[in-house]
Amino acid sequence: MSTTGPRHTDETGDNAFGISIFAGVLLAMIGGFHILQGLSAVLKDDIFVKGADYTYKIDLTSWGWITLLLGAILVLVGIGILKGQTWANSAGIGFAVLSAIGQFAFLPYYPIWSMIIIAMDILIIWALAKQIRLT
């Protein structure tokens, strides 16, 4: 057994399946978070306290409805990924980007939560892009 030479790894088969499951579960989980966050904004928008003064302002009730709808779509796309639907990988990347942009707009209200969701969106984008490359 030689330790020299290029390292060989198998990036097909089980590895691709595992990445797909990871992305699907994470996308559905983020969708659930969006649904809860959207419900909070719609039902009781005074629960969110604005911390700093930013150049853009959002209406929390409208933002809550948009987030609620985006969350439902994220859950459906996550389920599509778990079922192996080919359209779901590309849709997942697109909706993860929209999720990250939406959370960026929410930074003035809950900055740490928004940064966590944006980081998870980046993980989803990475996993789905890797999945697309492997197939």
Secondary structure, DSSP 8 states (H G I E B T S, - for coil): ----S------STHHHHHHHHHHHHHHHHHHHHHHHHHHHHHH-GGGS---S--S----HHHHHHHHHHHHHHHHHHHHHHHTT-HHHHHHHHHHHHHHHHHHHHTTTT-HHHHHHHHHHHHHHHHHHHHHHHH-
